[in-house]
Amino acid sequence: MKKPEEVLKAWIETVNKRDIENILAFYNRDAVLIPTFSNRILDTPVKIRGYFEKLGSNEELNVKLHENTVKVQKVSATVFALSGIYLWRLSVEGESLNFEARFSFVLDLNLQGAIIQHHSSQIPRML
């Protein structure tokens, strides 16, 4: 069985390759995605596919993990919660921009499509 950190790193590598089919393979068919760059909750494979197809069309798409921020919590023998911070790089209207975001994943390593929940949001400015 893979470690949860290995699943996270493999997901990032796959996103960086813009490999939509293999990105989708990480998500369980009942997964919920609350994405970084959408105001919608995506709760079907079709909705999740549409989100990653749009992201994948961005040629500068890149995700970099801030490894020292990753926290792993064991929920059960095969279920883990991961949280941390990653940096997204995208081209917006021809300009390369960076977006730091916090994330949480819930993984069930017994399932094909281990991601059962994924939340990601841009880090807000401090007040």
C-alpha positions in Angstrom: 0.0 0.0 0.0 1.3 3.5 -0.9 1.8 6.1 1.8 -0.5 9.1 1.7 2.4 11.5 1.0 3.3 9.4 -2.1 -0.3 9.8 -3.4 -0.1 13.5 -2.9 3.3 13.8 -4.7 2.1 11.6 -7.5 -1.1 13.7 -7.9 1.1 16.9 -8.2 3.3 15.2 -10.8 0.3 14.2 -12.8 -1.3 17.7 -12.6 2.0 19.2 -13.8 2.0 16.8 -16.8 -1.6 18.0 -17.5 -2.6 14.4 -17.8 -6.3 14.7 -17.4 -7.2 10.9 -17.5 -4.6 10.1 -14.9 -5.5 13.1 -12.7 -9.1 11.8 -12.7 -7.9 8.3 -11.7 -6.8 9.7 -8.4 -10.5 10.7 -7.5 -13.0 8.2 -6.3 -16.2 8.1 -8.3 -18.0 9.6 -5.2 -15.3 12.2 -4.5 -16.1 15.8 -3.7 -13.7 18.5 -4.9 -13.9 22.1 -3.6 -11.4 23.6 -6.1 -9.0 26.5 -5.8 -10.2 28.3 -9.0 -13.9 27.8 -8.9 -16.8 28.9 -6.6 -18.6 25.6 -7.1 -18.6 22.3 -5.2 -17.7 19.5 -7.7 -19.4 16.3 -6.7 -19.5 14.2 -9.9 -16.8 12.8 -12.2 -18.1 14.9 -15.0 -17.8 18.2 -13.0 -14.3 17.2 -11.8 -13.3 16.4 -15.4 -14.5 19.7 -16.6 -12.5 21.6 -14.0 -9.3 19.8 -14.8 -9.8 20.1 -18.5 -10.0 23.8 -18.1 -7.0 24.0 -15.9 -5.1 21.6 -18.1 -5.5 23.9 -21.1 -3.3 26.4 -19.3 0.2 25.8 -20.7 1.9 27.3 -17.6 0.0 25.1 -15.2 2.4 24.0 -12.4 1.9 23.0 -8.8 4.7 23.1 -6.3 4.3 21.5 -2.8 5.7 23.4 0.2 6.8 20.1 1.8 7.5 21.5 5.2 3.8 22.4 5.6 2.3 18.9 4.9 0.5 17.4 7.9 -0.8 13.8 7.8 -3.4 12.5 10.2 -4.3 8.8 10.3 -8.1 8.4 10.6 -8.1 4.6 10.3 -5.9 1.8 9.0 -6.4 3.0 5.4 -8.0 6.5 5.7 -5.8 9.6 6.0 -6.3 13.4 6.1 -3.6 15.5 4.6 -3.3 19.3 4.7 -0.7 21.8 3.7 0.2 24.6 1.3 1.1 24.4 -2.4 1.9 27.0 -5.0 0.0 27.1 -8.3 1.5 28.9 -11.4 -0.9 29.8 -14.2 -1.0 32.1 -17.1 -3.8 34.6 -16.8 -4.4 36.9 -19.8 -0.8 36.3 -21.0 0.8 37.0 -17.6 2.4 34.3 -15.4 0.9 34.5 -11.9 1.5 32.5 -8.7 -1.3 31.6 -6.3 -0.5 30.1 -2.9 -3.3 27.8 -1.7 -4.0 25.7 1.3 -5.3 22.2 0.8 -6.8 19.3 2.5 -7.3 15.8 1.1 -9.1 12.8 2.6 -7.7 9.6 1.1 -8.8 6.0 1.4 -5.9 4.0 0.3 -8.1 0.8 -0.1 -10.1 2.4 -2.8 -9.3 2.7 -6.5 -9.4 6.4 -6.8 -8.1 7.1 -3.3 -9.2 10.8 -3.1 -12.6 11.0 -1.5 -12.5 14.6 -0.6 -10.2 17.5 -1.7 -10.5 21.1 -0.7 -8.2 23.9 -1.9 -8.5 27.6 -1.5 -6.3 30.6 -2.2 -4.6 31.9 1.0 -6.3 35.2 1.8 -4.5 38.3 2.7 -4.0 39.0 6.4 -6.2 41.7 7.9 
